[in-house]
Amino acid sequence: MTKAGLVSDALILAPAIWACSFLLRSRWYEREADRLLEQGVDDHTVQLKREEARYYQDFARVMPNYMLAALTLGLAIRAFLILSAMLTG
């Protein structure tokens, strides 16, 4: 694989890994809220954990501009590589 291919893969994978990490945190906090509820902890604490989980879930959905730019650049490089491979070979 060429350097351009590796760069495009990294630029494409970075936003995906970033979003998945926030979704994982969200799920972690949801499970912790369920565990606290089973232990009989007060409703306010459980509600705070659920709100924290929703915060991470929302953050995973809204991609910052620099991540969107990296994804766009990676896809553009990948499209260029595919087109050049089709034309040359």
PDB file of N, CA, C and O in Angstrom:
ATOM      1  N   MET A   1       0.854  -1.177   0.000  1.00  0.00           N
ATOM      2  CA  MET A   1       0.000   0.000   0.000  1.00  0.00           C
ATOM      3  C   MET A   1       0.899   1.238   0.000  1.00  0.00           C
ATOM      4  O   MET A   1       1.958   1.253   0.627  1.00  0.00           O
ATOM      5  N   THR A   2       0.468   2.243  -0.694  1.00  0.00           N
ATOM      6  CA  THR A   2       1.256   3.465  -0.797  1.00  0.00           C
ATOM      7  C   THR A   2       1.078   4.336   0.429  1.00  0.00           C
ATOM      8  O   THR A   2       0.188   4.113   1.250  1.00  0.00           O
ATOM      9  N   LYS A   3       1.944   5.334   0.537  1.00  0.00           N
ATOM     10  CA  LYS A   3       1.823   6.271   1.656  1.00  0.00           C
ATOM     11  C   LYS A   3       0.498   7.015   1.587  1.00  0.00           C
ATOM     12  O   LYS A   3      -0.145   7.243   2.612  1.00  0.00           O
ATOM     13  N   ALA A   4       0.088   7.396   0.370  1.00  0.00           N
ATOM     14  CA  ALA A   4      -1.191   8.102   0.217  1.00  0.00           C
ATOM     15  C   ALA A   4      -2.354   7.218   0.672  1.00  0.00           C
ATOM     16  O   ALA A   4      -3.314   7.708   1.268  1.00  0.00           O
ATOM     17  N   GLY A   5      -2.268   5.927   0.395  1.00  0.00           N
ATOM     18  CA  GLY A   5      -3.313   5.005   0.843  1.00  0.00           C
ATOM     19  C   GLY A   5      -3.372   4.904   2.349  1.00  0.00           C
ATOM     20  O   GLY A   5      -4.450   4.873   2.942  1.00  0.00           O
ATOM     21  N   LEU A   6      -2.197   4.851   2.966  1.00  0.00           N
ATOM     22  CA  LEU A   6      -2.156   4.794   4.432  1.00  0.00           C
ATOM     23  C   LEU A   6      -2.681   6.073   5.060  1.00  0.00           C
ATOM     24  O   LEU A   6      -3.399   6.029   6.059  1.00  0.00           O
ATOM     25  N   VAL A   7      -2.323   7.221   4.475  1.00  0.00           N
ATOM     26  CA  VAL A   7      -2.804   8.506   4.996  1.00  0.00           C
ATOM     27  C   VAL A   7      -4.314   8.596   4.862  1.00  0.00           C
ATOM     28  O   VAL A   7      -5.001   9.020   5.791  1.00  0.00           O
ATOM     29  N   SER A   8      -4.836   8.192   3.695  1.00  0.00           N
ATOM     30  CA  SER A   8      -6.290   8.278   3.510  1.00  0.00           C
ATOM     31  C   SER A   8      -7.015   7.344   4.477  1.00  0.00           C
ATOM     32  O   SER A   8      -8.060   7.700   5.021  1.00  0.00           O
ATOM     33  N   ASP A   9      -6.460   6.151   4.690  1.00  0.00           N
ATOM     34  CA  ASP A   9      -7.088   5.231   5.649  1.00  0.00           C
ATOM     35  C   ASP A   9      -7.091   5.813   7.060  1.00  0.00           C
ATOM     36  O   ASP A   9      -8.083   5.708   7.780  1.00  0.00           O
ATOM     37  N   ALA A  10      -5.979   6.424   7.446  1.00  0.00           N
ATOM     38  CA  ALA A  10      -5.899   7.031   8.776  1.00  0.00           C
ATOM     39  C   ALA A  10      -6.903   8.174   8.914  1.00  0.00           C
ATOM     40  O   ALA A  10      -7.555   8.311   9.949  1.00  0.00           O
ATOM     41  N   LEU A  11      -7.026   8.990   7.872  1.00  0.00           N
ATOM     42  CA  LEU A  11      -7.963  10.113   7.930  1.00  0.00           C
ATOM     43  C   LEU A  11      -9.408   9.649   7.948  1.00  0.00           C
ATOM     44  O   LEU A  11     -10.268  10.313   8.528  1.00  0.00           O
ATOM     45  N   ILE A  12      -9.678   8.529   7.325  1.00  0.00           N
ATOM     46  CA  ILE A  12     -11.037   7.993   7.327  1.00  0.00           C
ATOM     47  C   ILE A  12     -11.347   7.295   8.652  1.00  0.00           C
ATOM     48  O   ILE A  12     -12.452   7.414   9.182  1.00  0.00           O
ATOM     49  N   LEU A  13     -10.368   6.572   9.176  1.00  0.00           N
ATOM     50  CA  LEU A  13     -10.604   5.811  10.406  1.00  0.00           C
ATOM     51  C   LEU A  13     -10.630   6.675  11.668  1.00  0.00           C
ATOM     52  O   LEU A  13     -11.329   6.346  12.627  1.00  0.00           O
ATOM     53  N   ALA A  14      -9.885   7.765  11.677  1.00  0.00           N
ATOM     54  CA  ALA A  14      -9.815   8.600  12.891  1.00  0.00           C
ATOM     55  C   ALA A  14     -11.191   9.075  13.367  1.00  0.00           C
ATOM     56  O   ALA A  14     -11.507   8.920  14.547  1.00  0.00           O
ATOM     57  N   PRO A  15     -12.025   9.652  12.480  1.00  0.00           N
ATOM     58  CA  PRO A  15     -13.358  10.067  12.963  1.00  0.00           C
ATOM     59  C   PRO A  15     -14.220   8.899  13.413  1.00  0.00           C
ATOM     60  O   PRO A  15     -15.005   9.034  14.351  1.00  0.00           O
ATOM     61  N   ALA A  16     -14.083   7.761  12.758  1.00  0.00           N
ATOM     62  CA  ALA A  16     -14.880   6.600  13.158  1.00  0.00           C
ATOM     63  C   ALA A  16     -14.470   6.106  14.542  1.00  0.00           C
ATOM     64  O   ALA A  16     -15.323   5.788  15.371  1.00  0.00           O
ATOM     65  N   ILE A  17     -13.179   6.044  14.788  1.00  0.00           N
ATOM     66  CA  ILE A  17     -12.689   5.618  16.102  1.00  0.00           C
ATOM     67  C   ILE A  17     -13.101   6.622  17.170  1.00  0.00           C
ATOM     68  O   ILE A  17     -13.486   6.239  18.275  1.00  0.00           O
ATOM     69  N   TRP A  18     -13.021   7.898  16.839  1.00  0.00           N
ATOM     70  CA  TRP A  18     -13.406   8.958  17.771  1.00  0.00           C
ATOM     71  C   TRP A  18     -14.873   8.803  18.172  1.00  0.00           C
ATOM     72  O   TRP A  18     -15.203   8.841  19.358  1.00  0.00           O
ATOM     73  N   ALA A  19     -15.755   8.627  17.178  1.00  0.00           N
ATOM     74  CA  ALA A  19     -17.182   8.491  17.476  1.00  0.00           C
ATOM     75  C   ALA A  19     -17.462   7.223  18.264  1.00  0.00           C
ATOM     76  O   ALA A  19     -18.269   7.239  19.194  1.00  0.00           O
ATOM     77  N   CYS A  20     -16.814   6.135  17.910  1.00  0.00           N
ATOM     78  CA  CYS A  20     -17.029   4.872  18.626  1.00  0.00           C
ATOM     79  C   CYS A  20     -16.595   4.969  20.086  1.00  0.00           C
ATOM     80  O   CYS A  20     -17.216   4.368  20.964  1.00  0.00           O
ATOM     81  N   SER A  21     -15.538   5.721  20.342  1.00  0.00           N
ATOM     82  CA  SER A  21     -15.091   5.848  21.730  1.00  0.00           C
ATOM     83  C   SER A  21     -16.135   6.569  22.573  1.00  0.00           C
ATOM     84  O   SER A  21     -16.341   6.214  23.733  1.00  0.00           O
ATOM     85  N   PHE A  22     -16.797   7.577  22.007  1.00  0.00           N
ATOM     86  CA  PHE A  22     -17.837   8.276  22.760  1.00  0.00           C
ATOM     87  C   PHE A  22     -19.083   7.417  22.916  1.00  0.00           C
ATOM     88  O   PHE A  22     -19.751   7.484  23.948  1.00  0.00           O
ATOM     89  N   LEU A  23     -19.407   6.614  21.911  1.00  0.00           N
ATOM     90  CA  LEU A  23     -20.538   5.699  22.058  1.00  0.00           C
ATOM     91  C   LEU A  23     -20.247   4.642  23.118  1.00  0.00           C
ATOM     92  O   LEU A  23     -21.142   4.249  23.867  1.00  0.00           O
ATOM     93  N   LEU A  24     -19.005   4.182  23.184  1.00  0.00           N
ATOM     94  CA  LEU A  24     -18.616   3.219  24.212  1.00  0.00           C
ATOM     95  C   LEU A  24     -18.738   3.830  25.606  1.00  0.00           C
ATOM     96  O   LEU A  24     -19.228   3.180  26.530  1.00  0.00           O
ATOM     97  N   ARG A  25     -18.295   5.072  25.756  1.00  0.00           N
ATOM     98  CA  ARG A  25     -18.446   5.750  27.056  1.00  0.00           C
ATOM     99  C   ARG A  25     -19.911   5.903  27.422  1.00  0.00           C
ATOM    100  O   ARG A  25     -20.294   5.730  28.580  1.00  0.00           O
ATOM    101  N   SER A  26     -20.730   6.229  26.427  1.00  0.00           N
ATOM    102  CA  SER A  26     -22.159   6.381  26.674  1.00  0.00           C
ATOM    103  C   SER A  26     -22.761   5.082  27.192  1.00  0.00           C
ATOM    104  O   SER A  26     -23.520   5.072  28.162  1.00  0.00           O
ATOM    105  N   ARG A  27     -22.410   3.996  26.532  1.00  0.00           N
ATOM    106  CA  ARG A  27     -22.934   2.683  26.967  1.00  0.00           C
ATOM    107  C   ARG A  27     -22.419   2.323  28.353  1.00  0.00           C
ATOM    108  O   ARG A  27     -23.149   1.743  29.158  1.00  0.00           O
ATOM    109  N   TRP A  28     -21.175   2.661  28.633  1.00  0.00           N
ATOM    110  CA  TRP A  28     -20.586   2.397  29.947  1.00  0.00           C
ATOM    111  C   TRP A  28     -21.384   3.105  31.045  1.00  0.00           C
ATOM    112  O   TRP A  28     -21.687   2.506  32.077  1.00  0.00           O
ATOM    113  N   TYR A  29     -21.722   4.375  30.822  1.00  0.00           N
ATOM    114  CA  TYR A  29     -22.471   5.133  31.818  1.00  0.00           C
ATOM    115  C   TYR A  29     -23.906   4.638  31.940  1.00  0.00           C
ATOM    116  O   TYR A  29     -24.472   4.675  33.033  1.00  0.00           O
ATOM    117  N   GLU A  30     -24.506   4.179  30.856  1.00  0.00           N
ATOM    118  CA  GLU A  30     -25.851   3.604  30.934  1.00  0.00           C
ATOM    119  C   GLU A  30     -25.840   2.347  31.810  1.00  0.00           C
ATOM    120  O   GLU A  30     -26.717   2.157  32.653  1.00  0.00           O
ATOM    121  N   ARG A  31     -24.845   1.504  31.598  1.00  0.00           N
ATOM    122  CA  ARG A  31     -24.752   0.294  32.407  1.00  0.00           C
ATOM    123  C   ARG A  31     -24.483   0.627  33.874  1.00  0.00           C
ATOM    124  O   ARG A  31     -25.002  -0.032  34.775  1.00  0.00           O
ATOM    125  N   GLU A  32     -23.673   1.649  34.099  1.00  0.00           N
ATOM    126  CA  GLU A  32     -23.410   2.057  35.475  1.00  0.00           C
ATOM    127  C   GLU A  32     -24.674   2.605  36.134  1.00  0.00           C
ATOM    128  O   GLU A  32     -24.901   2.365  37.319  1.00  0.00           O
ATOM    129  N   ALA A  33     -25.493   3.331  35.389  1.00  0.00           N
ATOM    130  CA  ALA A  33     -26.757   3.841  35.920  1.00  0.00           C
ATOM    131  C   ALA A  33     -27.686   2.679  36.275  1.00  0.00           C
ATOM    132  O   ALA A  33     -28.345   2.700  37.314  1.00  0.00           O
ATOM    133  N   ASP A  34     -27.734   1.669  35.406  1.00  0.00           N
ATOM    134  CA  ASP A  34     -28.557   0.490  35.709  1.00  0.00           C
ATOM    135  C   ASP A  34     -28.067  -0.222  36.958  1.00  0.00           C
ATOM    136  O   ASP A  34     -28.867  -0.672  37.779  1.00  0.00           O
ATOM    137  N   ARG A  35     -26.748  -0.325  37.102  1.00  0.00           N
ATOM    138  CA  ARG A  35     -26.175  -0.974  38.287  1.00  0.00           C
ATOM    139  C   ARG A  35     -26.512  -0.181  39.550  1.00  0.00           C
ATOM    140  O   ARG A  35     -26.853  -0.761  40.580  1.00  0.00           O
ATOM    141  N   LEU A  36     -26.415   1.150  39.464  1.00  0.00           N
ATOM    142  CA  LEU A  36     -26.760   1.980  40.621  1.00  0.00           C
ATOM    143  C   LEU A  36     -28.237   1.848  40.988  1.00  0.00           C
ATOM    144  O   LEU A  36     -28.598   1.846  42.164  1.00  0.00           O
ATOM    145  N   LEU A  37     -29.077   1.739  39.970  1.00  0.00           N
ATOM    146  CA  LEU A  37     -30.511   1.585  40.211  1.00  0.00           C
ATOM    147  C   LEU A  37     -30.801   0.266  40.931  1.00  0.00           C
ATOM    148  O   LEU A  37     -31.636   0.211  41.834  1.00  0.00           O
ATOM    149  N   GLU A  38     -30.100  -0.794  40.520  1.00  0.00           N
ATOM    150  CA  GLU A  38     -30.268  -2.092  41.181  1.00  0.00           C
ATOM    151  C   GLU A  38     -29.788  -2.056  42.634  1.00  0.00           C
ATOM    152  O   GLU A  38     -30.326  -2.763  43.487  1.00  0.00           O
ATOM    153  N   GLN A  39     -28.775  -1.230  42.913  1.00  0.00           N
ATOM    154  CA  GLN A  39     -28.241  -1.133  44.270  1.00  0.00           C
ATOM    155  C   GLN A  39     -29.104  -0.269  45.169  1.00  0.00           C
ATOM    156  O   GLN A  39     -28.875  -0.201  46.377  1.00  0.00           O
ATOM    157  N   GLY A  40     -30.100   0.395  44.584  1.00  0.00           N
ATOM    158  CA  GLY A  40     -31.004   1.210  45.377  1.00  0.00           C
ATOM    159  C   GLY A  40     -30.491   2.614  45.662  1.00  0.00           C
ATOM    160  O   GLY A  40     -30.915   3.245  46.630  1.00  0.00           O
ATOM    161  N   VAL A  41     -29.590   3.104  44.835  1.00  0.00           N
ATOM    162  CA  VAL A  41     -29.073   4.466  45.003  1.00  0.00           C
ATOM    163  C   VAL A  41     -30.193   5.448  44.657  1.00  0.00           C
ATOM    164  O   VAL A  41     -31.093   5.130  43.880  1.00  0.00           O
ATOM    165  N   ASP A  42     -30.124   6.641  45.242  1.00  0.00           N
ATOM    166  CA  ASP A  42     -31.195   7.619  45.037  1.00  0.00           C
ATOM    167  C   ASP A  42     -31.371   7.950  43.552  1.00  0.00           C
ATOM    168  O   ASP A  42     -30.433   7.863  42.759  1.00  0.00           O
ATOM    169  N   ASP A  43     -32.598   8.331  43.206  1.00  0.00           N
ATOM    170  CA  ASP A  43     -32.957   8.590  41.815  1.00  0.00           C
ATOM    171  C   ASP A  43     -32.165   9.742  41.202  1.00  0.00           C
ATOM    172  O   ASP A  43     -31.884   9.736  40.003  1.00  0.00           O
ATOM    173  N   HIS A  44     -31.814  10.707  42.004  1.00  0.00           N
ATOM    174  CA  HIS A  44     -31.067  11.863  41.489  1.00  0.00           C
ATOM    175  C   HIS A  44     -29.702  11.440  40.938  1.00  0.00           C
ATOM    176  O   HIS A  44     -29.292  11.912  39.878  1.00  0.00           O
ATOM    177  N   THR A  45     -29.006  10.566  41.640  1.00  0.00           N
ATOM    178  CA  THR A  45     -27.693  10.087  41.194  1.00  0.00           C
ATOM    179  C   THR A  45     -27.831   9.272  39.908  1.00  0.00           C
ATOM    180  O   THR A  45     -27.024   9.413  38.989  1.00  0.00           O
ATOM    181  N   VAL A  46     -28.848   8.426  39.850  1.00  0.00           N
ATOM    182  CA  VAL A  46     -29.086   7.624  38.650  1.00  0.00           C
ATOM    183  C   VAL A  46     -29.406   8.536  37.474  1.00  0.00           C
ATOM    184  O   VAL A  46     -28.919   8.316  36.366  1.00  0.00           O
ATOM    185  N   GLN A  47     -30.224   9.559  37.711  1.00  0.00           N
ATOM    186  CA  GLN A  47     -30.582  10.502  36.655  1.00  0.00           C
ATOM    187  C   GLN A  47     -29.345  11.237  36.139  1.00  0.00           C
ATOM    188  O   GLN A  47     -29.217  11.466  34.937  1.00  0.00           O
ATOM    189  N   LEU A  48     -28.443  11.605  37.035  1.00  0.00           N
ATOM    190  CA  LEU A  48     -27.209  12.276  36.613  1.00  0.00           C
ATOM    191  C   LEU A  48     -26.357  11.368  35.729  1.00  0.00           C
ATOM    192  O   LEU A  48     -25.785  11.822  34.739  1.00  0.00           O
ATOM    193  N   LYS A  49     -26.273  10.090  36.085  1.00  0.00           N
ATOM    194  CA  LYS A  49     -25.512   9.137  35.256  1.00  0.00           C
ATOM    195  C   LYS A  49     -26.141   8.991  33.880  1.00  0.00           C
ATOM    196  O   LYS A  49     -25.434   8.920  32.874  1.00  0.00           O
ATOM    197  N   ARG A  50     -27.467   8.947  33.833  1.00  0.00           N
ATOM    198  CA  ARG A  50     -28.148   8.820  32.534  1.00  0.00           C
ATOM    199  C   ARG A  50     -27.937  10.076  31.684  1.00  0.00           C
ATOM    200  O   ARG A  50     -27.763   9.982  30.469  1.00  0.00           O
ATOM    201  N   GLU A  51     -27.953  11.242  32.317  1.00  0.00           N
ATOM    202  CA  GLU A  51     -27.701  12.481  31.578  1.00  0.00           C
ATOM    203  C   GLU A  51     -26.267  12.517  31.052  1.00  0.00           C
ATOM    204  O   GLU A  51     -26.016  12.990  29.944  1.00  0.00           O
ATOM    205  N   GLU A  52     -25.340  12.018  31.846  1.00  0.00           N
ATOM    206  CA  GLU A  52     -23.950  11.949  31.401  1.00  0.00           C
ATOM    207  C   GLU A  52     -23.819  11.007  30.203  1.00  0.00           C
ATOM    208  O   GLU A  52     -23.064  11.287  29.272  1.00  0.00           O
ATOM    209  N   ALA A  53     -24.546   9.902  30.224  1.00  0.00           N
ATOM    210  CA  ALA A  53     -24.530   8.967  29.097  1.00  0.00           C
ATOM    211  C   ALA A  53     -25.102   9.623  27.845  1.00  0.00           C
ATOM    212  O   ALA A  53     -24.573   9.445  26.748  1.00  0.00           O
ATOM    213  N   ARG A  54     -26.183  10.382  28.010  1.00  0.00           N
ATOM    214  CA  ARG A  54     -26.771  11.080  26.857  1.00  0.00           C
ATOM    215  C   ARG A  54     -25.829  12.136  26.308  1.00  0.00           C
ATOM    216  O   ARG A  54     -25.783  12.360  25.099  1.00  0.00           O
ATOM    217  N   TYR A  55     -25.078  12.786  27.187  1.00  0.00           N
ATOM    218  CA  TYR A  55     -24.092  13.785  26.749  1.00  0.00           C
ATOM    219  C   TYR A  55     -23.070  13.143  25.815  1.00  0.00           C
ATOM    220  O   TYR A  55     -22.781  13.682  24.747  1.00  0.00           O
ATOM    221  N   TYR A  56     -22.522  11.992  26.211  1.00  0.00           N
ATOM    222  CA  TYR A  56     -21.540  11.314  25.362  1.00  0.00           C
ATOM    223  C   TYR A  56     -22.164  10.816  24.073  1.00  0.00           C
ATOM    224  O   TYR A  56     -21.524  10.834  23.022  1.00  0.00           O
ATOM    225  N   GLN A  57     -23.396  10.374  24.148  1.00  0.00           N
ATOM    226  CA  GLN A  57     -24.090   9.913  22.947  1.00  0.00           C
ATOM    227  C   GLN A  57     -24.299  11.070  21.974  1.00  0.00           C
ATOM    228  O   GLN A  57     -24.079  10.921  20.772  1.00  0.00           O
ATOM    229  N   ASP A  58     -24.719  12.212  22.489  1.00  0.00           N
ATOM    230  CA  ASP A  58     -24.900  13.390  21.636  1.00  0.00           C
ATOM    231  C   ASP A  58     -23.575  13.866  21.054  1.00  0.00           C
ATOM    232  O   ASP A  58     -23.516  14.282  19.897  1.00  0.00           O
ATOM    233  N   PHE A  59     -22.521  13.805  21.844  1.00  0.00           N
ATOM    234  CA  PHE A  59     -21.211  14.248  21.378  1.00  0.00           C
ATOM    235  C   PHE A  59     -20.704  13.348  20.256  1.00  0.00           C
ATOM    236  O   PHE A  59     -20.012  13.820  19.354  1.00  0.00           O
ATOM    237  N   ALA A  60     -21.036  12.065  20.300  1.00  0.00           N
ATOM    238  CA  ALA A  60     -20.628  11.146  19.245  1.00  0.00           C
ATOM    239  C   ALA A  60     -21.366  11.435  17.947  1.00  0.00           C
ATOM    240  O   ALA A  60     -20.835  11.198  16.862  1.00  0.00           O
ATOM    241  N   ARG A  61     -22.581  11.943  18.053  1.00  0.00           N
ATOM    242  CA  ARG A  61     -23.377  12.233  16.857  1.00  0.00           C
ATOM    243  C   ARG A  61     -22.917  13.501  16.153  1.00  0.00           C
ATOM    244  O   ARG A  61     -22.980  13.593  14.927  1.00  0.00           O
ATOM    245  N   VAL A  62     -22.462  14.463  16.915  1.00  0.00           N
ATOM    246  CA  VAL A  62     -22.073  15.752  16.344  1.00  0.00           C
ATOM    247  C   VAL A  62     -20.556  15.752  16.164  1.00  0.00           C
ATOM    248  O   VAL A  62     -19.803  15.874  17.131  1.00  0.00           O
ATOM    249  N   MET A  63     -20.130  15.615  14.934  1.00  0.00           N
ATOM    250  CA  MET A  63     -18.706  15.544  14.649  1.00  0.00           C
ATOM    251  C   MET A  63     -18.140  16.956  14.518  1.00  0.00           C
ATOM    252  O   MET A  63     -18.698  17.779  13.793  1.00  0.00           O
ATOM    253  N   PRO A  64     -17.046  17.242  15.206  1.00  0.00           N
ATOM    254  CA  PRO A  64     -16.443  18.567  15.073  1.00  0.00           C
ATOM    255  C   PRO A  64     -15.956  18.818  13.646  1.00  0.00           C
ATOM    256  O   PRO A  64     -15.746  17.884  12.873  1.00  0.00           O
ATOM    257  N   ASN A  65     -15.785  20.078  13.320  1.00  0.00           N
ATOM    258  CA  ASN A  65     -15.401  20.447  11.958  1.00  0.00           C
ATOM    259  C   ASN A  65     -14.069  19.842  11.543  1.00  0.00           C
ATOM    260  O   ASN A  65     -13.914  19.432  10.393  1.00  0.00           O
ATOM    261  N   TYR A  66     -13.104  19.775  12.457  1.00  0.00           N
ATOM    262  CA  TYR A  66     -11.806  19.221  12.065  1.00  0.00           C
ATOM    263  C   TYR A  66     -11.901  17.736  11.759  1.00  0.00           C
ATOM    264  O   TYR A  66     -11.172  17.236  10.903  1.00  0.00           O
ATOM    265  N   MET A  67     -12.791  17.020  12.446  1.00  0.00           N
ATOM    266  CA  MET A  67     -12.985  15.603  12.140  1.00  0.00           C
ATOM    267  C   MET A  67     -13.688  15.438  10.795  1.00  0.00           C
ATOM    268  O   MET A  67     -13.351  14.545  10.016  1.00  0.00           O
ATOM    269  N   LEU A  68     -14.657  16.296  10.531  1.00  0.00           N
ATOM    270  CA  LEU A  68     -15.350  16.255   9.249  1.00  0.00           C
ATOM    271  C   LEU A  68     -14.387  16.593   8.115  1.00  0.00           C
ATOM    272  O   LEU A  68     -14.450  15.988   7.045  1.00  0.00           O
ATOM    273  N   ALA A  69     -13.497  17.559   8.345  1.00  0.00           N
ATOM    274  CA  ALA A  69     -12.502  17.910   7.333  1.00  0.00           C
ATOM    275  C   ALA A  69     -11.539  16.750   7.089  1.00  0.00           C
ATOM    276  O   ALA A  69     -11.190  16.473   5.941  1.00  0.00           O
ATOM    277  N   ALA A  70     -11.106  16.070   8.147  1.00  0.00           N
ATOM    278  CA  ALA A  70     -10.209  14.921   8.000  1.00  0.00           C
ATOM    279  C   ALA A  70     -10.900  13.803   7.225  1.00  0.00           C
ATOM    280  O   ALA A  70     -10.291  13.175   6.359  1.00  0.00           O
ATOM    281  N   LEU A  71     -12.155  13.560   7.531  1.00  0.00           N
ATOM    282  CA  LEU A  71     -12.905  12.530   6.819  1.00  0.00           C
ATOM    283  C   LEU A  71     -13.049  12.880   5.345  1.00  0.00           C
ATOM    284  O   LEU A  71     -12.859  12.025   4.479  1.00  0.00           O
ATOM    285  N   THR A  72     -13.381  14.122   5.059  1.00  0.00           N
ATOM    286  CA  THR A  72     -13.533  14.566   3.671  1.00  0.00           C
ATOM    287  C   THR A  72     -12.219  14.450   2.912  1.00  0.00           C
ATOM    288  O   THR A  72     -12.195  13.973   1.778  1.00  0.00           O
ATOM    289  N   LEU A  73     -11.137  14.880   3.529  1.00  0.00           N
ATOM    290  CA  LEU A  73      -9.823  14.792   2.891  1.00  0.00           C
ATOM    291  C   LEU A  73      -9.437  13.333   2.649  1.00  0.00           C
ATOM    292  O   LEU A  73      -8.939  12.999   1.573  1.00  0.00           O
ATOM    293  N   GLY A  74      -9.655  12.478   3.616  1.00  0.00           N
ATOM    294  CA  GLY A  74      -9.351  11.063   3.452  1.00  0.00           C
ATOM    295  C   GLY A  74     -10.151  10.426   2.340  1.00  0.00           C
ATOM    296  O   GLY A  74      -9.617   9.637   1.559  1.00  0.00           O
ATOM    297  N   LEU A  75     -11.435  10.762   2.259  1.00  0.00           N
ATOM    298  CA  LEU A  75     -12.266  10.220   1.182  1.00  0.00           C
ATOM    299  C   LEU A  75     -11.837  10.755  -0.177  1.00  0.00           C
ATOM    300  O   LEU A  75     -11.881  10.023  -1.166  1.00  0.00           O
ATOM    301  N   ALA A  76     -11.423  12.013  -0.245  1.00  0.00           N
ATOM    302  CA  ALA A  76     -10.955  12.592  -1.506  1.00  0.00           C
ATOM    303  C   ALA A  76      -9.668  11.900  -1.965  1.00  0.00           C
ATOM    304  O   ALA A  76      -9.524  11.580  -3.145  1.00  0.00           O
ATOM    305  N   ILE A  77      -8.740  11.670  -1.043  1.00  0.00           N
ATOM    306  CA  ILE A  77      -7.501  10.968  -1.400  1.00  0.00           C
ATOM    307  C   ILE A  77      -7.823   9.558  -1.871  1.00  0.00           C
ATOM    308  O   ILE A  77      -7.269   9.091  -2.866  1.00  0.00           O
ATOM    309  N   ARG A  78      -8.726   8.871  -1.151  1.00  0.00           N
ATOM    310  CA  ARG A  78      -9.100   7.510  -1.528  1.00  0.00           C
ATOM    311  C   ARG A  78      -9.751   7.495  -2.917  1.00  0.00           C
ATOM    312  O   ARG A  78      -9.459   6.609  -3.720  1.00  0.00           O
ATOM    313  N   ALA A  79     -10.622   8.455  -3.208  1.00  0.00           N
ATOM    314  CA  ALA A  79     -11.256   8.534  -4.531  1.00  0.00           C
ATOM    315  C   ALA A  79     -10.212   8.785  -5.618  1.00  0.00           C
ATOM    316  O   ALA A  79     -10.283   8.192  -6.694  1.00  0.00           O
ATOM    317  N   PHE A  80      -9.244   9.658  -5.343  1.00  0.00           N
ATOM    318  CA  PHE A  80      -8.168   9.915  -6.302  1.00  0.00           C
ATOM    319  C   PHE A  80      -7.361   8.653  -6.563  1.00  0.00           C
ATOM    320  O   PHE A  80      -7.033   8.364  -7.713  1.00  0.00           O
ATOM    321  N   LEU A  81      -7.035   7.895  -5.525  1.00  0.00           N
ATOM    322  CA  LEU A  81      -6.278   6.654  -5.683  1.00  0.00           C
ATOM    323  C   LEU A  81      -7.052   5.614  -6.502  1.00  0.00           C
ATOM    324  O   LEU A  81      -6.481   4.907  -7.332  1.00  0.00           O
ATOM    325  N   ILE A  82      -8.338   5.540  -6.253  1.00  0.00           N
ATOM    326  CA  ILE A  82      -9.168   4.581  -6.999  1.00  0.00           C
ATOM    327  C   ILE A  82      -9.234   4.978  -8.475  1.00  0.00           C
ATOM    328  O   ILE A  82      -9.087   4.133  -9.358  1.00  0.00           O
ATOM    329  N   LEU A  83      -9.454   6.262  -8.734  1.00  0.00           N
ATOM    330  CA  LEU A  83      -9.510   6.733 -10.120  1.00  0.00           C
ATOM    331  C   LEU A  83      -8.184   6.547 -10.837  1.00  0.00           C
ATOM    332  O   LEU A  83      -8.161   6.127 -11.994  1.00  0.00           O
ATOM    333  N   SER A  84      -7.093   6.848 -10.175  1.00  0.00           N
ATOM    334  CA  SER A  84      -5.791   6.698 -10.810  1.00  0.00           C
ATOM    335  C   SER A  84      -5.485   5.216 -11.081  1.00  0.00           C
ATOM    336  O   SER A  84      -4.875   4.886 -12.098  1.00  0.00           O
ATOM    337  N   ALA A  85      -5.902   4.338 -10.187  1.00  0.00           N
ATOM    338  CA  ALA A  85      -5.702   2.906 -10.418  1.00  0.00           C
ATOM    339  C   ALA A  85      -6.535   2.407 -11.582  1.00  0.00           C
ATOM    340  O   ALA A  85      -6.091   1.554 -12.351  1.00  0.00           O
ATOM    341  N   MET A  86      -7.753   2.943 -11.714  1.00  0.00           N
ATOM    342  CA  MET A  86      -8.613   2.542 -12.819  1.00  0.00           C
ATOM    343  C   MET A  86      -8.070   3.044 -14.159  1.00  0.00           C
ATOM    344  O   MET A  86      -8.161   2.337 -15.163  1.00  0.00           O
ATOM    345  N   LEU A  87      -7.518   4.232 -14.187  1.00  0.00           N
ATOM    346  CA  LEU A  87      -7.005   4.817 -15.430  1.00  0.00           C
ATOM    347  C   LEU A  87      -5.692   4.194 -15.876  1.00  0.00           C
ATOM    348  O   LEU A  87      -5.431   4.090 -17.074  1.00  0.00           O
ATOM    349  N   THR A  88      -4.860   3.776 -14.921  1.00  0.00           N
ATOM    350  CA  THR A  88      -3.559   3.234 -15.286  1.00  0.00           C
ATOM    351  C   THR A  88      -3.579   1.725 -15.474  1.00  0.00           C
ATOM    352  O   THR A  88      -2.687   1.159 -16.105  1.00  0.00           O
ATOM    353  N   GLY A  89      -4.568   1.099 -14.941  1.00  0.00           N
ATOM    354  CA  GLY A  89      -4.386  -0.283 -14.999  1.00  0.00           C
ATOM    355  C   GLY A  89      -5.382  -1.267 -15.234  1.00  0.00           C
ATOM    356  O   GLY A  89      -5.078  -2.459 -15.259  1.00  0.00           O
TER     357      GLY A  89
END
